[in-house]
Each structure stands twice: as C-alpha cells, then as structure tokens.
Amino acid sequence: MKYVQTVRGPVAVDRLGFSLMHEHVMASGAGIQENYPQFYRPDHMEWLINDLKACKSNGINTIVDTSTFDLGRDPKRVKKAAEAADMNIISSTGFFFEMSPALGSWSEKEIAQMFIDDVTKGMAGTEIKAGLIKAIMDMEGPTPGRRLLHHASGIASNETGVPVYMHTNPLFETARYQIALLKEVGVPVHRMKLDHILETTDMDYIKWVYDQGVWIGAERMPRVTTPNDPYAVYVTARIKTFKAMIDAGMADRMLIGHDFSAVTPVFDRLSPEERKTFDQQIPGRWLYWKNTVFPKLLDMGVDEIVLNKIAIDNPRRFFEGC
C-alpha cells in the first residue's frame, strides 16, 4: 500500500510520521451519540481536540482509532476533531463483541462484506473510510462467534488488502488460535498484527508470536490498574519486557500505543478523587510513550535510532507491506 485511509482521506504511508498504533479516540457503546449523547460530558470535543493538538505539538502525527462501531465509533466527530488538530486518524471496522442473537444468522462472507463496505465505501452512511480491520479474542477463546468474526475479518482483508489487527489475551495465549484462524482463510502473516503483548512477561510466548512473522503491538502503557487486577503487569515490568524484546531482535516488527481513551463516559463518571488517582497513573495521556517511556528506555541503553524506527519507520513499513 502506498496510501492508507484516514478519516480525512488517503495519506501517503511515508507521511504518517510518529504513530500511535492502538488508541481509542471516542469510546462508549454502539449508538450512544445518536441516542444518549448526554453520556458524554458537554465539553468532550474540546477535551479530544486538546489531546490531539498536544500530540501534534509533540511530534506525533498519526493515531489509530481502535473503536469499532460497538465501542462507540463516531466517524463524523472523529473527522471533525482530526481536522481541527490537523491530525492523521485511521479508523477501524470490525466487531468488538460477539454478534447478538437478536441480529439473526449471518455468514462469514456476509459479515466480511460489511467490513469491505466500511473500507471501500464508507462507515455509518458517510464517505469516511476505515483503514484497518479489527478482530478480537479474549479469555473466552475460539468460540463459534469468534471464529466467524476472525474469518470474516480475514476475508475482508484479502479482498481489500487492509491489515487485520487483533485484540489478544496473552495470559490465555489466544494468538495461537487467532493466527491459525486468519491463516484458514488465507491471510498472510505480514498483514496480521497481534496487540497487547505487554500483558505478559513470558518471553518464550512473546518469541513464539514474533517467530510467526506477524507484527506485534505493545500497548496499555501504562495499564491503569485496580486492586486484584488480573492484568496487573506494572509499568516497570512492561518497560523491561519491551527492552527485552528489542534486545532479542524483535524491533523490526514492534509497534506502540497506549490503548487510552481520550473521551469516554467511563472516565467522565469518576468522582473527583477517583479522577485524580486515574490521571496520576497516565501523566501526559497520549504523550506517555514519547515523553515518559522513551526517556526511561534511553537511560536503560536503548539506542534512540531503534526507538525512532519503532515509532516512525515501522508504521510506514507495516502499511507499505500490505
């Protein structure tokens, strides 16, 4: 691919620059904006645009918005924010949740066509096109619903040439199923991206993922933790794992993101004290990788050239190779 679709139109891959490859621009649930906009705070667009402008002024050019329709994807508002901040935002098609029985029975090919239409025609009745396809598997494993949606995502990827990125659960090693499911419909590994690898410190598993030839997403940096959180791999361990991956020669297929939601009813409903605690866990919001983690990695001996390759060169190569 020489170009990738953003909410503002196609952008040459060599103009993506420093890219955050897994974020949530707006996150809630399907139909919230149309039916219950009061779930969002009145100044949510101002908050969002300020976050995007902060990224832009700190040298971050591109954000991948991983909110699918059932996570509150809102192409019109995201485009408006991207234009206000002069930002590249790449939107996603796919389903996060398994399909409700209320929707009836749909075949893999029929669901794939929905994703294809999002990529080639536009999302939600607009001409704003998706630039990535999302597939999900968590601790539930390869249920029939997850198999169907992975196959549909793969079929759509084969038709459009657009990559598939996957929400994975490393604690349950779901990548072993997910890679196989996409291969079953003929998706080449260079068009696959496995996300959330920093949820584990198991380097044997991480090496297995890398050895499959896929791209690897390092996100949830930091992960906002709560007591008894099953994913409680803390920041220091995540940074050490990231460095260990670089030391093991994986930097050529590593991509970064925060998995952070700029605006979401989840955070807006926190009490002032809860909000203060939350903000302390992710200082800088979408700037955390660049302004906090990268300096720590430099202090640990990681070459700045390597970090720039991960943040700038790899996103270009990821899309270019498709």
PAKE-554672 format. One line per 10 residues: number of its first residue (from 1); their letters; for each residue y, x, z of N, C-alpha, C. Coordinates in steps of 0.1 Angstrom, whole numbers. Example, Ala and Ser with C-alpha at 12.3 -4.5 7.8 and 13.67 -1.06 7.14 Angstrom:
<nodes>
1) as) -57/132/78/-45/123/78/-33/132/78; -22/128/71/-11/137/71/0/129/79
</nodes>
This chain:
<nodes>
1) mkyvqtvrgp) -12/8/0/0/0/0/12/9/0; 22/6/-9/34/13/-9/45/6/-1; 42/-7/1/51/-15/9/44/-23/19; 50/-27/30/45/-36/40/54/-48/42; 49/-59/44/57/-71/45/63/-72/60; 76/-73/61/82/-76/73/88/-90/73; 93/-95/84/99/-108/84/112/-109/75; 117/-97/72/129/-97/63/126/-94/49; 113/-92/46/108/-89/32/101/-76/32; 96/-71/20/89/-59/19/97/-47/22
11) vavdrlgfsl) 91/-37/29/97/-25/32/88/-13/28; 93/-3/22/85/8/18/79/15/30; 67/19/29/60/24/41/66/37/46; 73/45/37/79/57/42/93/54/48; 97/41/50/109/38/57/106/31/70; 94/31/74/90/24/87/95/32/99; 95/46/98/100/54/109/92/53/122; 98/55/133/91/54/146/87/40/148; 74/38/150/69/24/150/61/21/163; 64/10/169/56/4/180/46/-6/174
21) mhehvmasga) 33/-3/174/23/-10/166/16/-22/173; 21/-25/185/15/-37/192/24/-42/203; 33/-52/199/42/-58/208/42/-73/206; 48/-80/215/50/-95/214/65/-98/214; 70/-102/203/84/-105/202/87/-117/210; 80/-128/207/81/-140/215/67/-145/218; 64/-148/230/50/-152/234/50/-164/243; 42/-174/239/40/-186/247/28/-192/243; 29/-204/236/17/-211/231/21/-218/218; 11/-223/211/14/-230/199/23/-242/201
31) giqenypqfy) 33/-243/192/42/-254/192/52/-255/203; 53/-245/211/63/-246/223/77/-248/218; 81/-239/208/95/-240/203/98/-254/197; 89/-260/190/91/-272/183/91/-284/193; 83/-283/204/81/-294/213/88/-293/226; 87/-281/232/93/-279/245/101/-266/246; 112/-265/239/120/-253/238/125/-249/252; 126/-259/261/131/-256/274/122/-247/282; 110/-244/277/102/-234/284/108/-220/283; 116/-218/273/123/-205/272/137/-206/279
41) rpdhmewlin) 141/-196/285/155/-196/291/165/-197/280; 177/-203/284/187/-206/273/192/-194/266; 192/-182/272/197/-170/266/186/-161/260; 174/-167/257/163/-159/253/166/-151/240; 173/-157/231/176/-150/218/185/-138/221; 194/-139/230/203/-128/234/195/-117/240; 186/-120/249/177/-110/255/169/-103/244; 163/-110/235/155/-105/225/163/-95/216; 174/-100/211/183/-91/203/187/-79/210; 191/-80/223/195/-68/230/183/-58/231
51) dlkacksngi) 171/-63/233/159/-54/233/157/-47/220; 159/-54/209/157/-48/196/168/-38/193; 180/-42/197/192/-32/194/190/-20/203; 184/-21/215/181/-9/223/171/0/216; 161/-6/210/151/1/202/158/9/191; 166/1/183/172/7/172/181/19/176; 189/17/186/198/28/190/191/40/196; 178/38/200/170/49/205/160/55/194; 163/51/182/155/57/171/142/51/168; 139/38/173/127/31/170/131/21/159
61) ntivdtstfd) 124/22/148/127/14/136/119/2/133; 106/2/138/97/-9/134/89/-13/146; 87/-26/147/79/-32/157/69/-42/150; 56/-41/154/46/-50/150/45/-61/160; 48/-74/156/47/-85/164/33/-91/164; 26/-90/175/12/-94/175/10/-108/180; 20/-116/181/19/-130/185/14/-138/173; 2/-143/173/-3/-153/163/3/-167/166; 0/-176/157/6/-190/159/3/-196/173; -9/-193/178/-13/-199/190/-9/-191/202
71) lgrdpkrvkk) -1/-180/200/6/-173/210/21/-174/209; 25/-185/202/39/-188/201/47/-181/190; 40/-177/179/46/-170/168/57/-180/162; 69/-174/160/80/-182/155/88/-174/144; 83/-175/132/89/-167/121/104/-168/120; 109/-180/120/123/-182/118/132/-174/128; 128/-176/141/136/-170/152/134/-155/152; 122/-150/149/120/-136/148/128/-130/137; 128/-136/126/136/-131/114/151/-130/118; 156/-141/125/170/-141/129/173/-129/138
81) aaeaadmnii) 164/-126/147/166/-115/157/165/-102/149; 155/-101/140/154/-88/132/166/-85/124; 172/-96/118/184/-94/110/196/-90/119; 197/-96/131/208/-93/140/208/-79/145; 195/-73/146/194/-59/151/191/-49/140; 190/-54/128/187/-45/116/174/-38/119; 163/-46/122/150/-40/127/139/-45/118; 129/-36/115/117/-40/108/108/-46/118; 104/-59/116/94/-65/124/83/-71/115; 71/-66/118/59/-70/110/52/-81/117
91) sstgfffems) 50/-93/111/44/-104/118/29/-105/115; 22/-113/122/7/-114/122/2/-128/119; -9/-128/112/-17/-140/110/-30/-138/118; -37/-149/120/-49/-149/128/-49/-159/139; -60/-161/146/-61/-169/157/-64/-161/170; -56/-163/181/-60/-156/193/-71/-163/200; -70/-176/201/-81/-183/209/-91/-189/199; -103/-191/204/-113/-197/195/-108/-211/191; -112/-216/180/-107/-229/175/-112/-240/183; -102/-249/186/-106/-261/194/-115/-270/186
101) palgswseke) -125/-276/193/-134/-286/186/-126/-298/180; -114/-300/185/-106/-311/180/-101/-309/166; -102/-296/161/-98/-293/148/-109/-296/138; -121/-299/142/-132/-301/133/-139/-288/129; -148/-289/119/-155/-278/114/-148/-272/102; -147/-259/103/-141/-251/91/-149/-239/88; -151/-236/76/-159/-225/72/-151/-212/73; -158/-201/73/-151/-188/73/-142/-187/61; -146/-191/49/-137/-190/38/-125/-199/39; -127/-210/44/-115/-219/46/-105/-214/56
111) iaqmfiddvt) -110/-208/67/-101/-202/76/-94/-189/70; -102/-182/63/-97/-170/56/-85/-174/47; -87/-185/40/-76/-189/30/-63/-192/38; -64/-197/50/-52/-200/58/-45/-186/61; -53/-176/64/-47/-163/67/-41/-157/54; -49/-159/43/-44/-154/30/-31/-160/26; -30/-173/29/-17/-180/26/-6/-175/34; -8/-172/47/2/-166/55/7/-153/50; -2/-145/44/1/-132/38/8/-133/25; 4/-142/16/8/-143/2/19/-153/0
121) kgmagteika) 19/-164/7/29/-175/5/40/-175/16; 36/-174/29/45/-175/40/39/-183/51; 45/-181/63/40/-187/75/48/-199/79; 41/-209/84/47/-221/91/57/-228/81; 53/-229/68/62/-236/59/74/-228/55; 74/-215/57/86/-207/53/81/-197/43; 90/-189/38/86/-178/28/85/-165/35; 85/-165/49/83/-153/57/68/-150/58; 65/-138/53/51/-135/51/45/-126/62; 33/-127/66/26/-119/76/23/-106/69
131) glikaimdme) 23/-95/77/19/-82/72/7/-76/78; 1/-83/87/-12/-79/94/-20/-91/98; -33/-88/99/-43/-99/103/-49/-95/117; -49/-104/126/-54/-102/139/-67/-108/142; -76/-101/149/-89/-106/153/-91/-103/168; -98/-111/175/-98/-110/190/-113/-111/195; -116/-102/204/-128/-104/212/-126/-98/226; -129/-106/236/-128/-101/249/-141/-102/256; -141/-104/269/-154/-103/277/-164/-114/273; -160/-124/265/-169/-134/261/-179/-129/251
141) gptpgrrllh) -175/-118/244/-184/-112/234/-185/-119/221; -195/-116/213/-196/-122/200/-201/-136/199; -194/-145/204/-197/-159/204/-196/-164/189; -202/-176/186/-201/-181/172/-187/-182/168; -178/-186/176/-164/-188/173/-157/-174/170; -161/-164/177/-155/-151/175/-161/-145/162; -174/-147/160/-180/-142/147/-172/-148/135; -170/-162/136/-164/-169/125/-150/-163/122; -142/-161/133/-128/-156/131/-128/-142/126; -137/-133/131/-137/-120/126/-141/-119/111
151) hasgiasnet) -151/-127/107/-155/-128/93/-143/-133/85; -136/-143/90/-125/-149/82/-114/-139/81; -111/-131/91/-101/-121/91/-105/-110/81; -118/-106/80/-122/-96/71/-122/-101/57; -125/-114/54/-125/-119/41/-110/-119/36; -101/-123/45/-87/-123/41/-82/-109/39; -86/-99/46/-82/-85/44/-87/-80/31; -99/-84/27/-105/-79/14/-97/-85/3; -93/-98/4/-85/-105/-6/-71/-99/-8; -65/-96/3/-50/-92/3/-48/-77/4
161) gvpvymhtnp) -58/-69/9/-56/-55/12/-48/-53/25; -45/-63/32/-38/-62/45/-48/-58/56; -44/-48/65/-53/-44/75/-56/-55/86; -67/-53/93/-71/-61/104/-70/-53/117; -62/-57/127/-62/-51/140/-68/-60/150; -75/-54/160/-83/-61/169/-80/-59/183; -78/-71/190/-77/-71/205/-92/-68/209; -93/-58/217/-107/-54/222/-107/-53/237; -119/-53/243/-120/-51/257/-130/-39/259; -124/-27/261/-132/-15/262/-142/-16/274
171) lfetaryqia) -138/-23/284/-148/-24/296/-161/-30/292; -160/-39/281/-172/-45/276/-176/-40/263; -170/-29/259/-172/-22/246/-174/-31/234; -164/-40/233/-165/-51/223/-163/-45/209; -158/-33/208/-156/-26/195/-169/-25/187; -180/-23/195/-193/-22/189/-197/-34/181; -193/-46/186/-196/-58/178/-185/-60/167; -173/-58/171/-162/-61/161/-162/-53/148; -165/-40/150/-166/-32/138/-177/-37/129; -189/-40/135/-200/-45/128/-197/-58/121
181) llkevgvpvh) -190/-67/127/-187/-80/121/-178/-78/109; -168/-69/110/-160/-67/98/-167/-60/87; -176/-51/91/-185/-45/80/-194/-55/73; -198/-65/81/-207/-75/75/-201/-82/63; -187/-83/62/-180/-89/51/-173/-79/42; -177/-66/45/-172/-55/35/-159/-49/38; -153/-50/50/-141/-44/53/-143/-29/55; -136/-20/48/-137/-6/50/-130/-2/63; -135/9/70/-131/12/83/-116/17/83; -111/22/72/-97/26/71/-87/14/72
191) rmkldhilet) -93/2/70/-84/-10/72/-87/-17/85; -93/-10/95/-95/-15/108/-87/-8/118; -82/-15/128/-75/-8/139/-80/-15/152; -85/-7/161/-90/-11/174/-80/-9/185; -75/-19/192/-65/-18/202/-69/-18/216; -60/-14/225/-62/-14/239/-72/-4/244; -73/7/238/-82/17/241/-80/23/255; -67/23/260/-64/28/273/-68/20/285; -75/9/282/-81/1/293/-93/8/299; -97/19/292/-109/27/298/-105/42/298
201) tdmdyikwvy) -112/49/307/-111/63/308/-124/70/303; -133/62/297/-146/67/293/-145/74/280; -144/87/280/-142/94/267/-154/94/258; -166/92/263/-177/90/254/-175/78/245; -171/67/252/-169/55/244/-157/57/234; -146/63/239/-135/65/230/-139/73/218; -147/84/221/-151/92/210/-160/85/200; -168/76/205/-176/68/196/-168/59/187; -157/53/193/-148/45/185/-142/53/174; -136/65/178/-130/74/168/-139/78/157
211) dqgvwigaer) -151/81/161/-161/86/151/-165/75/141; -162/63/143/-164/52/133/-155/53/122; -144/60/123/-134/62/112/-123/52/113; -122/44/124/-111/34/125/-99/40/131; -88/32/130/-76/36/137/-76/31/151; -70/38/160/-71/35/175/-57/32/180; -56/20/187/-43/16/193/-43/19/208; -33/26/212/-31/29/226/-19/21/231; -22/10/238/-11/1/243/-13/-1/258; -5/-12/262/-5/-16/276/0/-3/284
221) mprvttpndp) 10/2/279/16/14/286/30/11/290; 33/8/303/22/7/313/16/-7/314; 5/-8/320/0/-22/323/6/-27/335; 12/-39/335/17/-45/347/6/-50/355; 4/-44/367/-8/-46/375/-5/-56/386; -16/-62/390/-16/-71/402/-28/-68/411; -28/-72/423/-40/-68/432/-53/-73/426; -63/-65/427/-76/-68/422/-77/-70/407; -68/-64/400/-67/-65/385/-79/-57/380; -88/-64/372/-100/-57/367/-96/-46/356
231) yavyvtarik) -84/-46/351/-80/-36/341/-71/-26/348; -72/-24/361/-62/-15/368/-65/-1/365; -63/3/353/-62/18/349/-47/21/350; -43/29/360/-29/31/362/-23/41/352; -9/41/353/-2/49/342/-6/63/342; -8/70/353/-11/84/353/-25/86/346; -34/77/348/-47/78/342/-46/76/327; -38/66/323/-36/63/309/-30/75/302; -20/81/308/-14/93/301/-24/104/300; -32/106/310/-42/117/309/-52/114/298
241) tfkamidagm) -56/101/297/-66/97/287/-60/100/273; -47/96/271/-40/98/259/-40/112/255; -37/121/265/-36/135/262/-51/140/259; -61/135/266/-74/140/263/-78/136/249; -74/125/244/-77/121/230/-70/130/221; -58/134/223/-51/144/215/-59/157/215; -62/162/227/-70/174/228/-83/174/221; -89/162/220/-102/161/214/-101/159/199; -89/160/193/-87/160/179/-85/146/173; -81/136/181/-80/122/176/-66/118/171
251) adrmlighdf) -57/127/172/-43/124/170/-40/118/156; -49/122/146/-46/117/132/-48/103/130; -55/96/140/-57/81/139/-53/73/151; -43/79/158/-38/72/170/-25/65/167; -23/53/173/-11/45/171/-7/40/185; 6/38/187/11/34/201/18/21/201; 18/15/213/26/2/215/26/0/230; 33/-10/234/33/-14/248/25/-26/251; 24/-35/241/18/-49/244/27/-56/253; 40/-55/251/51/-60/260/57/-72/253
261) savtpvfdrl) 60/-83/260/66/-95/255/81/-94/259; 90/-94/248/104/-94/251/109/-107/258; 104/-118/252/108/-131/259/95/-139/260; 93/-145/271/81/-153/273/83/-162/286; 79/-174/286/80/-182/298/73/-176/310; 63/-168/308/56/-162/319/65/-154/328; 74/-146/322/83/-137/330/95/-145/334; 99/-155/326/111/-162/329/109/-171/342; 97/-174/345/95/-183/357/92/-175/370; 93/-162/369/91/-154/381/103/-156/391
271) speerktfdq) 100/-155/403/111/-155/413/119/-143/412; 131/-142/417/139/-130/416/132/-118/422; 125/-120/433/118/-108/439/106/-104/430; 99/-114/425/88/-110/416/93/-104/403; 104/-108/398/110/-103/386/114/-88/388; 120/-86/400/124/-72/404/112/-63/404; 101/-67/410/89/-59/410/83/-57/396; 84/-67/388/79/-66/374/87/-56/366; 101/-57/367/109/-48/360/108/-33/364; 104/-31/377/102/-18/381/90/-11/375
281) qipgrwlywk) 80/-20/371/68/-15/365/69/-11/351; 80/-16/344/81/-12/330/96/-9/327; 101/1/333/115/5/331/118/9/316; 128/3/311/131/6/297/125/-3/287; 115/-12/292/109/-22/283/103/-15/271; 107/-18/259/101/-12/247/105/2/245; 112/8/254/116/22/253/107/31/262; 97/25/268/89/32/278/81/44/272; 75/41/261/67/52/254/76/64/251; 87/61/244/96/71/239/104/79/250
291) ntvfpklldm) 109/71/260/118/77/269/111/81/282; 99/76/285/92/80/298/79/87/295; 70/82/287/57/87/285/58/100/276; 65/100/266/66/112/257/71/125/265; 82/123/273/86/135/281/75/140/291; 67/131/296/56/135/305/46/142/297; 43/138/285/33/145/277/38/158/273; 51/159/270/56/173/266/55/182/278; 57/177/290/56/185/302/41/190/304; 32/182/299/18/185/300/13/194/289
301) gvdeivlnki) 22/198/280/19/208/270/16/202/256; 18/189/254/16/183/241/27/187/232; 24/191/220/34/195/210/42/183/205; 55/185/205/64/174/200/61/170/186; 56/179/178/52/176/164/41/166/164; 31/168/173/20/159/174/24/145/178; 33/144/187/38/131/192/46/124/180; 54/131/173/61/125/161/51/121/151; 40/128/149/30/124/139/24/111/143; 21/109/156/15/97/161/25/85/159
311) aidnprrffe) 37/87/162/47/76/163/53/73/149; 54/83/140/61/82/128/52/83/116; 44/94/115/36/96/103/24/87/103; 17/85/114/5/77/114/7/62/110; 18/55/115/20/42/109/22/41/94; 29/51/89/30/52/74/17/54/68; 9/63/73/-5/66/67/-14/54/69; -13/47/80/-21/35/82/-19/25/71; -6/21/69/-4/11/58/-6/17/44; -2/29/43/-3/36/29/-17/36/25
321) gc) -27/38/34/-41/40/30/-47/27/27; -40/15/28/-46/2/25/-42/-2/11
</nodes>
